[in-house]
């Protein structure tokens, strides 16, 4: 409940201050399945990810977020693109990575309600639109644009 209230407070902050933020997302794929997370404070499914912290590289942020949200340690990761999202009165820059080499060594933090793998052929209905676009491009073998709208 506290996390939901904090999220509501953040949305109010965004309405008044219109922040510009940088975040990372990791497309964790193995055997035609993708790892997705469901947060405790917002409905729907997402690729693991979150904000980049001060003094942290994009690579470090992607690895930290994957570990925090899924309990996985990432091996080699590949940069796929940088996308922008203008929803909810803010400007978010999402840096997308692909990882096919990961191992679960723990569990998710309290921010995550559920971690599941889904077939790329049967993605959940409530997968957020930008995440769906990137996964459908990957599944179709389309090289996505390296910039654009999330």
Phi, psi and omega per residue, in radians:
X1 nan -0.709 3.134
X2 -1.086 -0.720 -3.132
X3 -1.113 -0.664 3.104
X4 -1.126 -0.697 3.103
X5 -1.153 -0.705 3.084
X6 -1.099 -0.700 3.115
X7 -1.115 -0.730 3.083
X8 -1.069 -0.754 3.092
X9 -1.062 -0.676 3.113
X10 -1.130 -0.713 3.127
X11 -1.119 -0.661 3.083
X12 -1.145 -0.767 3.070
X13 -0.968 -0.811 -3.129
X14 -1.061 -0.670 -3.140
X15 -1.044 -0.735 -3.069
X16 -1.489 -0.607 -2.981
X17 -1.905 -0.192 3.064
X18 0.838 1.061 -3.065
X19 -1.213 2.757 2.999
X20 -1.956 2.154 -3.053
X21 -2.270 2.721 3.062
X22 -2.090 2.280 3.121
X23 -2.381 2.987 3.132
X24 -2.170 2.660 3.005
X25 -2.353 2.537 -3.138
X26 -2.141 2.108 3.050
X27 -1.505 1.679 -3.107
X28 -1.618 1.868 -3.021
X29 -2.206 2.339 3.047
X30 -2.612 2.336 3.084
X31 0.900 0.795 3.125
X32 1.039 0.469 3.028
X33 -2.175 2.577 3.133
X34 -2.086 2.496 3.083
X35 -1.558 2.190 3.107
X36 -2.195 2.733 3.120
X37 -2.156 2.631 3.020
X38 -2.041 2.144 -3.095
X39 -1.375 2.837 3.096
X40 -1.443 -0.319 -2.976
X41 -1.942 -0.087 3.126
X42 -2.577 2.419 -3.102
X43 -1.280 2.742 3.043
X44 1.829 3.046 -3.107
X45 -1.920 2.588 -3.076
X46 -2.474 2.735 2.875
X47 -1.279 2.546 3.127
X48 -1.013 2.507 3.115
X49 2.888 -3.122 -3.134
X50 2.981 -2.907 -3.053
X51 -1.303 2.624 3.054
X52 -1.485 2.287 -3.141
X53 -1.523 2.729 3.099
X54 -0.991 2.320 3.115
X55 1.393 0.187 -3.078
X56 -1.974 2.395 3.060
X57 -1.358 2.890 3.097
X58 -1.074 -0.739 3.114
X59 -1.059 -0.806 3.121
X60 -1.092 -0.708 -3.140
X61 -1.123 -0.751 3.140
X62 -1.078 -0.768 -3.138
X63 -1.152 -0.741 3.128
X64 -1.116 -0.832 -3.111
X65 -1.103 -0.719 3.112
X66 -1.087 -0.725 3.128
X67 -1.149 -0.791 -3.120
X68 -1.140 -0.729 -3.006
X69 -1.557 -0.396 -3.111
X70 -2.190 -0.287 -3.049
X71 1.423 0.266 -3.073
X72 -1.791 2.501 2.945
X73 -1.675 2.292 -3.110
X74 -1.652 2.461 2.978
X75 -1.548 -2.214 -3.133
X76 -1.191 2.339 3.049
X77 -2.155 2.632 -3.094
X78 -2.163 2.314 3.072
X79 -1.233 2.255 3.098
X80 -1.868 -0.573 -3.121
X81 2.971 3.027 3.087
X82 -2.209 2.157 -3.033
X83 -2.207 2.739 -3.100
X84 -2.106 2.461 3.134
X85 -2.219 2.217 -3.107
X86 -1.883 0.277 -3.089
X87 -1.362 2.832 3.061
X88 0.970 0.716 3.004
X89 1.095 0.489 3.124
X90 -2.471 2.959 3.040
X91 -2.040 1.947 3.119
X92 -1.898 2.276 3.016
X93 -1.819 2.018 -3.126
X94 -1.768 2.098 3.087
X95 -1.704 2.087 -3.029
X96 -1.809 2.284 3.082
X97 -2.088 2.715 3.026
X98 -1.985 2.363 3.053
X99 -2.382 2.193 3.069
X100 -1.936 -0.089 -3.055
X101 -2.083 1.675 -3.129
X102 -2.560 2.720 3.118
X103 -2.393 2.341 3.108
X104 -1.420 2.123 -3.111
X105 -2.101 -0.051 -3.125
X106 -2.850 -2.782 3.140
X107 -2.106 3.036 -3.135
X108 -1.289 2.845 3.070
X109 -1.396 -3.114 -3.054
X110 -1.217 -0.248 3.132
X111 -1.272 -0.351 -3.052
X112 -1.837 2.199 3.121
X113 -1.465 -0.550 -3.057
X114 -2.797 2.498 3.031
X115 -2.129 2.240 -3.140
X116 -2.512 2.709 2.982
X117 -1.789 2.475 -3.136
X118 -2.206 2.524 3.005
X119 -1.142 2.467 3.076
X120 -1.115 -0.330 3.107
X121 -1.473 -0.288 -3.078
X122 -2.348 1.137 3.128
X123 -1.254 2.616 -3.110
X124 -1.159 2.583 -3.132
X125 -1.062 -0.606 -3.075
X126 -1.684 0.516 2.988
X127 -1.266 2.311 -3.094
X128 -1.098 2.518 -2.964
X129 -0.950 -0.805 -3.135
X130 -1.111 -0.642 3.115
X131 -1.178 -0.729 3.107
X132 -1.078 -0.791 3.140
X133 -0.996 -0.845 -3.106
X134 -1.137 -0.705 -3.136
X135 -1.219 -0.660 3.102
X136 -1.186 -0.635 3.040
X137 -1.071 -0.784 -3.137
X138 -1.083 -0.828 -3.114
X139 -1.057 -0.664 -3.111
X140 -1.368 -0.122 -3.116
X141 1.332 0.258 3.122
X142 -1.420 2.294 3.039
X143 -1.320 1.977 -3.071
X144 -1.227 2.733 3.026
X145 -1.105 2.497 -3.100
X146 -1.418 -0.098 3.010
X147 -2.489 2.875 3.122
X148 2.503 -2.917 -3.130
X149 -1.491 2.392 -3.119
X150 -1.185 nan nan
